[in-house]
């Protein structure tokens, strides 16, 4: 998996109280080999999966 910077377009699922994830926010996560999913763990320890061109967009590879 490769590190990528991505922008969140939508959040599906519940966030914990200490989660820092926000719609419109940019973060660094790991893209799968097909680059259609981005995996991210926020500061609260919540694991997220974002789908490229659906719930996120890749900004930089």
C-alpha positions as CSV (number, residue, x, y, z in Angstrom):
1,X,0.0,0.0,0.0
2,X,1.1,3.5,-0.8
3,X,0.7,6.6,1.4
4,X,-1.6,9.2,-0.1
5,X,-3.1,12.6,0.9
6,X,-6.9,12.6,0.5
7,X,-9.9,14.8,1.1
8,X,-13.0,13.4,2.8
9,X,-16.2,13.9,0.8
10,X,-18.6,12.0,3.0
11,X,-18.5,10.1,6.3
12,X,-20.4,6.8,6.6
13,X,-20.7,5.4,10.1
14,X,-20.4,6.9,13.5
15,X,-17.5,8.8,14.8
16,X,-16.2,8.4,18.4
17,X,-16.2,11.5,20.6
18,X,-12.5,12.2,20.1
19,X,-12.4,11.6,16.4
20,X,-10.8,14.3,14.3
21,X,-12.2,13.3,10.9
22,X,-14.3,15.9,9.1
23,X,-15.9,16.3,5.7
24,X,-13.7,18.5,3.7
25,X,-10.6,17.7,5.8
26,X,-7.4,16.5,4.2
27,X,-5.5,13.6,5.7
28,X,-2.7,11.1,5.0
29,X,-3.8,7.5,4.6
30,X,-2.8,4.3,2.7
31,X,-4.3,3.5,-0.7
32,X,-4.8,-0.1,-1.7
33,X,-3.0,-1.4,-4.9
34,X,-6.0,-0.6,-7.1
35,X,-6.2,2.9,-5.6
36,X,-9.9,2.6,-5.1
37,X,-9.9,2.6,-1.3
38,X,-8.0,4.6,1.3
39,X,-7.4,3.4,4.8
40,X,-7.0,5.9,7.7
41,X,-6.8,5.6,11.5
42,X,-7.8,8.8,13.3
43,X,-6.4,10.2,16.5
44,X,-9.1,8.4,18.5
45,X,-7.9,5.1,17.1
46,X,-11.0,4.7,14.8
47,X,-10.2,2.8,11.6
48,X,-11.8,4.2,8.4
49,X,-12.2,3.0,4.9
50,X,-12.9,5.7,2.2
51,X,-13.9,4.9,-1.4
52,X,-12.1,7.0,-4.1
53,X,-14.5,9.2,-6.0
54,X,-17.3,8.3,-3.6
55,X,-16.4,9.2,0.0
56,X,-13.0,10.6,-0.7
57,X,-10.7,12.0,-3.4
58,X,-7.0,11.5,-3.7
59,X,-5.1,14.8,-3.7
60,X,-1.4,13.6,-3.8
61,X,0.2,10.2,-4.3
